[in-house]
Amino acid sequence: MNRIAILYTPAGGGHRAAARAIAAELAQLANTTVDVRDVLEFAPRWFAYDRAWQLIQRHGGHAWGWLFDATAPSHGLDLDSIRLPLHAVLFRELDRYLIDFAPTHVVCTHYLPAMAIARVRERLAARVVVTVTDHLMHRAWLVPGVDAYCVADATVARVLRRHTTAEIHVTGIPIARNTAALRVPASRIDRARVLALLGGVSRRDALAAVDALAPLDARHHLHVLCGADERLRAYARRRLPAAEIAARADSLDAAIDRADLVVTKAGGLTVSECLARGRAMVLPFAAPGQERGNLFHALDADAAVRPSALADLAGTIETLVAAPGRLRRMAARARQVAHPDSAAAVAECMFGHQAVRRVA
């Protein structure tokens, strides 16, 4: 009987989405119990890690970028001397959960839950897998007691091999399996469908993006997702009266499939989903910390472009729409570097070389 604990943090939506994608793959296995848990359930209520991360995303991008670099492996700051004792105090209940649940396998889609593993490792007969959910490696992911890392690309794997003896598997960032047929961009586009994802962007940049999109409102179909920011949604409705404005989509995959191109920040899961669906990206927003890796990965693959300034967003989109052949090439390049079966690859990694029996 397999007993699998999948642990994530709600900092952004990507870690949760990765956990659910892996769980969906594991649900097909016979004799398997899967428990997907938000680790903040095991922390004091005042430890609002998710809300703190939202504030950083909206207001503290530059500070986060500085902290990310200051704690990189090449710098001398002793990160573990600060975070490990604090983690032990905050997550005592997580230790108890792991011991009581007695999993045969543990997968962490964020380093925060993985830090509990070292404390209880001797009391767990489990294979522990950690998924790195960006195209950039940081020392925060280096945790004792991990058996295997699943990483986004070969570059991350090379960096990680210098710092750990754990197994390393290039699986891609775990995304939900999508069985819908891929749609190739048309050879001629008169009225483009542009999906703009503004939910995780600072309000200042999101408002500026709405202003920058305004010249396209009458010429193209704009689908703008604003997240939980009601003020942003109201502003977008005023500035983009012809656009489809919403808080979020029931299915981001479906929204991506309908679009000819996607305007977004360089989040690991979003970039991976666009690559898997063969969608060209426009990445106009600052990419602090780990998101730099996702930005450069998409640009290097020729699956994305970056305007020289946010104010140039409309011009950048118009240039791409006027060259549908380029959009088709970008879509093809996206699919070449994508890992559409990444969640299944992580699930297979969890079991090593064991035979896995799926539900008939």
MOZI-V493304 format. One record per residue. N is the residue number from 1. PSI is psi in whole degrees, -180 to 180 (999 if undefined). D_FIRST is the distance of its C-alpha to the first C-alpha in Angstrom with 1 decimal. Layout:
BEGIN
n=N psi=PSI d_first=D_FIRST
n=N psi=PSI d_first=D_FIRST
END
This chain:
BEGIN
n=1 psi=123 d_first=0.0
n=2 psi=130 d_first=3.8
n=3 psi=110 d_first=6.5
n=4 psi=125 d_first=9.7
n=5 psi=124 d_first=13.2
n=6 psi=118 d_first=16.1
n=7 psi=135 d_first=19.4
n=8 psi=169 d_first=22.8
n=9 psi=151 d_first=26.4
n=10 psi=23 d_first=28.7
n=11 psi=102 d_first=31.5
n=12 psi=175 d_first=32.6
n=13 psi=-11 d_first=30.4
n=14 psi=-42 d_first=29.1
n=15 psi=-38 d_first=26.3
n=16 psi=-45 d_first=24.9
n=17 psi=-39 d_first=25.4
n=18 psi=-43 d_first=23.6
n=19 psi=-44 d_first=20.5
n=20 psi=-35 d_first=20.6
n=21 psi=-42 d_first=21.1
n=22 psi=-43 d_first=18.0
n=23 psi=-38 d_first=16.0
n=24 psi=-37 d_first=17.7
n=25 psi=-41 d_first=16.6
n=26 psi=-23 d_first=12.9
n=27 psi=-18 d_first=13.3
n=28 psi=-6 d_first=13.9
n=29 psi=145 d_first=10.4
n=30 psi=153 d_first=8.5
n=31 psi=47 d_first=5.1
n=32 psi=131 d_first=5.9
n=33 psi=127 d_first=7.7
n=34 psi=127 d_first=10.9
n=35 psi=111 d_first=13.6
n=36 psi=121 d_first=16.9
n=37 psi=138 d_first=19.5
n=38 psi=120 d_first=23.2
n=39 psi=-15 d_first=23.8
n=40 psi=-15 d_first=27.2
n=41 psi=-25 d_first=25.6
n=42 psi=6 d_first=25.3
n=43 psi=161 d_first=28.9
n=44 psi=149 d_first=32.2
n=45 psi=-30 d_first=33.7
n=46 psi=-15 d_first=36.7
n=47 psi=80 d_first=34.6
n=48 psi=68 d_first=35.0
n=49 psi=-40 d_first=33.7
n=50 psi=-43 d_first=33.5
n=51 psi=-36 d_first=37.1
n=52 psi=-40 d_first=38.3
n=53 psi=-38 d_first=36.9
n=54 psi=-42 d_first=38.7
n=55 psi=-41 d_first=41.9
n=56 psi=-44 d_first=41.6
n=57 psi=-40 d_first=41.0
n=58 psi=-32 d_first=44.0
n=59 psi=-14 d_first=46.4
n=60 psi=34 d_first=45.3
n=61 psi=-46 d_first=44.6
n=62 psi=-41 d_first=47.2
n=63 psi=-40 d_first=46.1
n=64 psi=-41 d_first=42.5
n=65 psi=-41 d_first=43.6
n=66 psi=-46 d_first=45.6
n=67 psi=-40 d_first=42.8
n=68 psi=-46 d_first=40.4
n=69 psi=-37 d_first=42.9
n=70 psi=-24 d_first=43.9
n=71 psi=15 d_first=40.4
n=72 psi=161 d_first=39.8
n=73 psi=-28 d_first=39.1
n=74 psi=-7 d_first=42.8
n=75 psi=159 d_first=44.0
n=76 psi=-4 d_first=44.3
n=77 psi=127 d_first=43.0
n=78 psi=91 d_first=40.4
n=79 psi=-42 d_first=37.7
n=80 psi=-30 d_first=35.1
n=81 psi=-21 d_first=37.7
n=82 psi=-49 d_first=38.0
n=83 psi=-35 d_first=34.5
n=84 psi=-46 d_first=32.3
n=85 psi=-39 d_first=34.1
n=86 psi=-42 d_first=34.4
n=87 psi=-40 d_first=30.7
n=88 psi=-35 d_first=29.9
n=89 psi=-44 d_first=32.1
n=90 psi=-30 d_first=31.0
n=91 psi=39 d_first=27.2
n=92 psi=-39 d_first=26.7
n=93 psi=-30 d_first=24.6
n=94 psi=-40 d_first=22.2
n=95 psi=-46 d_first=21.8
n=96 psi=-41 d_first=21.0
n=97 psi=-48 d_first=18.5
n=98 psi=-41 d_first=16.5
n=99 psi=-43 d_first=16.8
n=100 psi=-41 d_first=15.8
n=101 psi=-30 d_first=12.9
n=102 psi=60 d_first=11.6
n=103 psi=153 d_first=9.9
n=104 psi=-23 d_first=8.4
n=105 psi=144 d_first=10.9
n=106 psi=133 d_first=14.1
n=107 psi=132 d_first=16.7
n=108 psi=127 d_first=20.2
n=109 psi=13 d_first=22.8
n=110 psi=154 d_first=25.5
n=111 psi=-19 d_first=26.6
n=112 psi=-51 d_first=27.0
n=113 psi=-29 d_first=23.4
n=114 psi=-24 d_first=23.0
n=115 psi=-19 d_first=25.7
n=116 psi=-22 d_first=23.5
n=117 psi=-45 d_first=21.3
n=118 psi=-34 d_first=24.1
n=119 psi=-31 d_first=24.6
n=120 psi=9 d_first=21.2
n=121 psi=-41 d_first=20.1
n=122 psi=-17 d_first=20.6
n=123 psi=4 d_first=18.4
n=124 psi=128 d_first=15.4
n=125 psi=61 d_first=13.1
n=126 psi=151 d_first=12.5
n=127 psi=127 d_first=13.9
n=128 psi=124 d_first=16.6
n=129 psi=134 d_first=18.2
n=130 psi=132 d_first=21.5
n=131 psi=126 d_first=23.2
n=132 psi=118 d_first=27.0
n=133 psi=27 d_first=28.3
n=134 psi=163 d_first=32.0
n=135 psi=40 d_first=34.1
n=136 psi=133 d_first=35.4
n=137 psi=138 d_first=33.9
n=138 psi=151 d_first=34.7
n=139 psi=-19 d_first=34.1
n=140 psi=-27 d_first=32.3
n=141 psi=-12 d_first=29.1
n=142 psi=108 d_first=29.4
n=143 psi=133 d_first=27.0
n=144 psi=148 d_first=26.1
n=145 psi=3 d_first=22.6
n=146 psi=132 d_first=21.6
n=147 psi=-37 d_first=20.0
n=148 psi=144 d_first=21.0
n=149 psi=137 d_first=23.3
n=150 psi=123 d_first=23.5
n=151 psi=168 d_first=27.2
n=152 psi=-38 d_first=29.6
n=153 psi=175 d_first=32.0
n=154 psi=-31 d_first=33.3
n=155 psi=-45 d_first=35.8
n=156 psi=-41 d_first=33.2
n=157 psi=-42 d_first=31.4
n=158 psi=-43 d_first=34.7
n=159 psi=-44 d_first=35.4
n=160 psi=-36 d_first=32.0
n=161 psi=-22 d_first=32.2
n=162 psi=-10 d_first=35.2
n=163 psi=-2 d_first=33.4
n=164 psi=154 d_first=30.0
n=165 psi=3 d_first=28.4
n=166 psi=160 d_first=25.0
n=167 psi=148 d_first=23.9
n=168 psi=127 d_first=25.6
n=169 psi=130 d_first=24.8
n=170 psi=103 d_first=27.2
n=171 psi=-16 d_first=25.2
n=172 psi=168 d_first=27.6
n=173 psi=130 d_first=27.0
n=174 psi=120 d_first=24.1
n=175 psi=158 d_first=25.7
n=176 psi=142 d_first=24.7
n=177 psi=135 d_first=24.9
n=178 psi=116 d_first=28.3
n=179 psi=-1 d_first=29.1
n=180 psi=148 d_first=32.7
n=181 psi=140 d_first=35.4
n=182 psi=137 d_first=36.9
n=183 psi=124 d_first=40.5
n=184 psi=136 d_first=43.1
n=185 psi=143 d_first=45.9
n=186 psi=156 d_first=49.1
n=187 psi=-14 d_first=52.0
n=188 psi=131 d_first=54.2
n=189 psi=112 d_first=53.2
n=190 psi=-44 d_first=55.9
n=191 psi=102 d_first=53.9
n=192 psi=151 d_first=50.8
n=193 psi=115 d_first=47.6
n=194 psi=119 d_first=46.8
n=195 psi=122 d_first=43.7
n=196 psi=119 d_first=44.2
n=197 psi=105 d_first=41.3
n=198 psi=5 d_first=43.0
n=199 psi=-36 d_first=40.3
n=200 psi=15 d_first=39.4
n=201 psi=149 d_first=43.0
n=202 psi=149 d_first=45.5
n=203 psi=-40 d_first=47.8
n=204 psi=-48 d_first=50.8
n=205 psi=-36 d_first=49.4
n=206 psi=-44 d_first=48.0
n=207 psi=-41 d_first=51.5
n=208 psi=-36 d_first=53.1
n=209 psi=-41 d_first=50.8
n=210 psi=-46 d_first=51.8
n=211 psi=-42 d_first=55.4
n=212 psi=-28 d_first=54.9
n=213 psi=-17 d_first=53.4
n=214 psi=-41 d_first=56.3
n=215 psi=-17 d_first=58.5
n=216 psi=-9 d_first=55.8
n=217 psi=-41 d_first=55.4
n=218 psi=-22 d_first=58.1
n=219 psi=-27 d_first=57.4
n=220 psi=166 d_first=53.6
n=221 psi=117 d_first=50.7
n=222 psi=131 d_first=49.0
n=223 psi=109 d_first=45.6
n=224 psi=120 d_first=45.2
n=225 psi=123 d_first=42.1
n=226 psi=-2 d_first=43.1
n=227 psi=-151 d_first=40.0
n=228 psi=1 d_first=40.7
n=229 psi=98 d_first=44.3
n=230 psi=-36 d_first=46.5
n=231 psi=-40 d_first=49.6
n=232 psi=-42 d_first=48.6
n=233 psi=-43 d_first=47.9
n=234 psi=-42 d_first=51.4
n=235 psi=-43 d_first=53.0
n=236 psi=-39 d_first=51.4
n=237 psi=-35 d_first=52.6
n=238 psi=-44 d_first=56.1
n=239 psi=-25 d_first=56.2
n=240 psi=68 d_first=54.3
n=241 psi=-25 d_first=55.5
n=242 psi=-7 d_first=54.6
n=243 psi=161 d_first=51.0
n=244 psi=113 d_first=47.8
n=245 psi=132 d_first=46.7
n=246 psi=164 d_first=43.4
n=247 psi=-50 d_first=41.1
n=248 psi=170 d_first=38.1
n=249 psi=147 d_first=36.8
n=250 psi=-37 d_first=34.0
n=251 psi=112 d_first=32.8
n=252 psi=-34 d_first=34.0
n=253 psi=-45 d_first=33.2
n=254 psi=-40 d_first=35.5
n=255 psi=-40 d_first=38.2
n=256 psi=-42 d_first=38.0
n=257 psi=-36 d_first=38.2
n=258 psi=-22 d_first=41.4
n=259 psi=153 d_first=43.0
n=260 psi=-30 d_first=45.2
n=261 psi=160 d_first=44.6
n=262 psi=128 d_first=42.7
n=263 psi=121 d_first=44.3
n=264 psi=167 d_first=41.8
n=265 psi=167 d_first=41.1
n=266 psi=55 d_first=39.0
n=267 psi=145 d_first=35.6
n=268 psi=-45 d_first=32.8
n=269 psi=-42 d_first=30.8
n=270 psi=-45 d_first=34.0
n=271 psi=-43 d_first=35.5
n=272 psi=-40 d_first=32.3
n=273 psi=-40 d_first=32.3
n=274 psi=-41 d_first=36.0
n=275 psi=-46 d_first=35.6
n=276 psi=-32 d_first=32.9
n=277 psi=2 d_first=35.2
n=278 psi=49 d_first=38.3
n=279 psi=129 d_first=40.3
n=280 psi=144 d_first=43.1
n=281 psi=147 d_first=43.0
n=282 psi=121 d_first=45.8
n=283 psi=83 d_first=44.8
n=284 psi=-8 d_first=47.7
n=285 psi=154 d_first=46.2
n=286 psi=145 d_first=46.1
n=287 psi=82 d_first=42.9
n=288 psi=153 d_first=42.5
n=289 psi=-131 d_first=40.1
n=290 psi=-23 d_first=37.0
n=291 psi=-17 d_first=38.2
n=292 psi=-40 d_first=40.9
n=293 psi=-40 d_first=38.4
n=294 psi=-40 d_first=37.4
n=295 psi=-52 d_first=41.1
n=296 psi=-34 d_first=42.2
n=297 psi=-46 d_first=39.3
n=298 psi=-39 d_first=40.4
n=299 psi=-45 d_first=44.0
n=300 psi=-31 d_first=43.7
n=301 psi=-7 d_first=41.9
n=302 psi=33 d_first=44.9
n=303 psi=-1 d_first=42.6
n=304 psi=159 d_first=44.2
n=305 psi=159 d_first=47.6
n=306 psi=119 d_first=48.7
n=307 psi=151 d_first=52.0
n=308 psi=-26 d_first=54.4
n=309 psi=155 d_first=54.5
n=310 psi=-33 d_first=52.8
n=311 psi=-19 d_first=56.2
n=312 psi=10 d_first=56.1
n=313 psi=-48 d_first=52.9
n=314 psi=-43 d_first=54.9
n=315 psi=-39 d_first=56.8
n=316 psi=-42 d_first=53.7
n=317 psi=-44 d_first=52.1
n=318 psi=-39 d_first=55.4
n=319 psi=-43 d_first=55.7
n=320 psi=-43 d_first=52.3
n=321 psi=-34 d_first=52.9
n=322 psi=-9 d_first=56.3
n=323 psi=71 d_first=54.6
n=324 psi=-27 d_first=51.9
n=325 psi=-38 d_first=51.8
n=326 psi=-41 d_first=50.6
n=327 psi=-39 d_first=47.9
n=328 psi=-39 d_first=46.7
n=329 psi=-41 d_first=46.7
n=330 psi=-39 d_first=44.8
n=331 psi=-43 d_first=42.2
n=332 psi=-42 d_first=41.8
n=333 psi=-37 d_first=41.5
n=334 psi=-48 d_first=38.8
n=335 psi=-31 d_first=36.7
n=336 psi=-34 d_first=37.3
n=337 psi=3 d_first=35.7
n=338 psi=161 d_first=33.0
n=339 psi=75 d_first=29.2
n=340 psi=-22 d_first=28.3
n=341 psi=30 d_first=24.8
n=342 psi=-41 d_first=24.1
n=343 psi=-39 d_first=21.0
n=344 psi=-37 d_first=19.4
n=345 psi=-39 d_first=20.6
n=346 psi=-43 d_first=19.0
n=347 psi=-41 d_first=15.6
n=348 psi=-39 d_first=16.2
n=349 psi=-35 d_first=17.5
n=350 psi=-33 d_first=14.4
n=351 psi=5 d_first=12.6
n=352 psi=-129 d_first=15.8
n=353 psi=12 d_first=16.6
n=354 psi=149 d_first=13.2
n=355 psi=135 d_first=13.1
n=356 psi=125 d_first=11.3
n=357 psi=121 d_first=11.2
n=358 psi=156 d_first=12.8
n=359 psi=133 d_first=13.4
n=360 psi=999 d_first=16.6
END
